[in-house]
Amino acid sequence: MASSKAYLDFVIEQISELEEITYRAMMGEYILYYRGKIIGGIYDDRLLVKPVKSAISLMPTATYESPYEGAKEMLLVDNVDSKEFLIKLFDTMYDELPEQKKKK
């Protein structure tokens, strides 16, 4: 099932205070970037983020879910209604995210 643009718009609005939030549509889903690094995505109208240490510590009871069949599991963010939490989550995760690989 593809994600709705309305859910993407809701999440983007929640984190709108952050600079350099971008997304890219991919096969009916959306990859989210924060300051040029992939932080997670919207999959089946769920916000999933990379399971880095800081995200795990902020969400110790979060469930691990696969964005699609065969993919690595990610953390389900179930507190999308809290702007403050999402901003803190994204800011805290940033330093642990890998740099984007340069295209040749």
C-alpha positions, 0 to 999 in steps of 0.5 A: 500500500502506498503512503498518502501525500496527506500523511507526508504533508502532516509529518513535514508540517510537524518538523517544519521548524527544522532547516533542510528537510527534504523528501524524495518519492520512491515507488509510492513511499517517501524517503526523508532527508535531514540536512542531506542525510537519510533519516528515515521515511514514510512507508504505508503511512508510518514514519520509520527512522533509522535505528541509531543509538540516539533514536533507540534511547529516545524511544526505548519501547519502539517497535522495529518494522520493515519498510518493505519486504526484504528491507532492514528493520527501522524504528516506528515513530508512534509519537508523530503528534508531538512536534517537540518530540519529532524535532528533538528526535531528528536533531539528536539522530543527525550526528549518527547518520552516515554521510550520503555517498557521492555519485560517480 
